[in-house]
Amino acid sequence: MEHNPAAAKHNSFYKGFHILIFEEYGAEDDQYRSHAYVYDGQEREMLYEDDDVQMPLADIVAGIHGRIDAFLALPLEQQQHPYVM
């Protein structure tokens, strides 16, 4: 895994997927942004990345849960692509 879970502001598992969310300060626009990453539970392959999120943490997590649910609703052969989310 590329990202250190200990440095995450959110670190959880949902239906076998590892969710990490980091907060970073962008000096160019004086804003904090959340960076969200989702890994599968076995290969540690990144399935989702969102690098420019400015919303409450609970909303980010709820949105990721929705994406995971939609991903799991796909036929199995379509779930094989690591960036389908």
Backbone torsions as a table, in degrees:
resi	resn	phi	psi	omega
1	MET	NA	136.6	-177.3
2	GLU	-79.5	-29.8	-171.8
3	HIS	-103.9	140.6	-178.4
4	ASN	-82.8	111.1	-179.1
5	PRO	-59.1	-29.3	-179.2
6	ALA	-66.3	-22.8	-178.9
7	ALA	-92.4	-3.0	-176.2
8	ALA	-76.1	146.6	173.8
9	LYS	-84.7	-16.0	173.4
10	HIS	-141.6	130.4	-178.2
11	ASN	-143.5	106.5	-177.7
12	SER	-148.1	171.5	174.4
13	PHE	-120.5	141.3	178.1
14	TYR	-142.1	115.9	178.8
15	LYS	50.6	41.3	176.8
16	GLY	86.2	2.1	179.6
17	PHE	-107.5	139.5	-179.3
18	HIS	-95.2	123.1	-178.4
19	ILE	-110.2	124.0	175.5
20	LEU	-123.8	132.0	177.1
21	ILE	-129.6	126.7	179.9
22	PHE	-114.6	152.5	175.3
23	GLU	-117.1	131.0	179.6
24	GLU	-131.6	149.1	179.7
25	TYR	-94.0	129.6	177.2
26	GLY	-102.2	103.9	-177.1
27	ALA	-63.7	-28.7	-177.3
28	GLU	-63.7	-30.2	178.8
29	ASP	-127.1	10.3	175.4
30	ASP	56.7	42.0	-178.3
31	GLN	-130.4	149.5	169.7
32	TYR	-92.7	141.4	178.2
33	ARG	-132.9	146.0	175.0
34	SER	-95.1	138.9	177.4
35	HIS	-116.2	117.9	-174.5
36	ALA	-109.3	138.2	179.1
37	TYR	-134.9	140.2	177.4
38	VAL	-127.0	128.7	179.6
39	TYR	-116.7	149.2	174.1
40	ASP	-74.9	167.3	-172.9
41	GLY	-80.6	-8.2	-173.7
42	GLN	-121.0	-49.3	-174.7
43	GLU	-91.0	-11.9	-175.0
44	ARG	58.2	33.6	176.7
45	GLU	-87.3	133.7	-178.7
46	MET	-72.1	127.4	-178.8
47	LEU	-104.2	-17.4	-174.9
48	TYR	-156.7	140.1	175.8
49	GLU	-144.6	132.9	176.5
50	ASP	-135.8	112.9	-171.8
51	ASP	-100.7	6.3	-173.9
52	ASP	-144.5	55.5	-175.0
53	VAL	-101.1	124.9	175.0
54	GLN	-124.3	83.7	177.9
55	MET	-157.1	166.7	179.5
56	PRO	-58.6	145.4	-177.9
57	LEU	-54.7	-43.0	-179.0
58	ALA	-60.3	-36.6	178.2
59	ASP	-69.8	-37.9	177.6
60	ILE	-62.9	-47.8	-178.6
61	VAL	-62.8	-43.9	178.9
62	ALA	-61.3	-40.2	177.8
63	GLY	-64.7	-39.2	177.9
64	ILE	-67.5	-41.1	176.6
65	HIS	-58.5	-42.1	177.8
66	GLY	-62.5	-40.0	178.2
67	ARG	-66.2	-39.8	177.7
68	ILE	-64.1	-44.7	178.4
69	ASP	-59.6	-42.8	179.1
70	ALA	-65.4	-40.5	177.8
71	PHE	-60.1	-46.0	-178.3
72	LEU	-69.6	-20.7	178.1
73	ALA	-79.1	-14.0	178.7
74	LEU	-69.8	154.5	171.6
75	PRO	-58.2	147.8	-174.2
76	LEU	-53.8	-39.9	-178.3
77	GLU	-64.7	-25.7	177.9
78	GLN	-84.6	-14.2	178.9
79	GLN	-80.6	-7.5	-175.2
80	GLN	-74.8	-25.0	-178.2
81	HIS	-75.2	126.3	-172.7
82	PRO	-69.0	-15.9	-177.2
83	TYR	-114.0	24.1	-175.8
84	VAL	-68.2	-23.7	-178.4
85	MET	-71.3	NA	NA
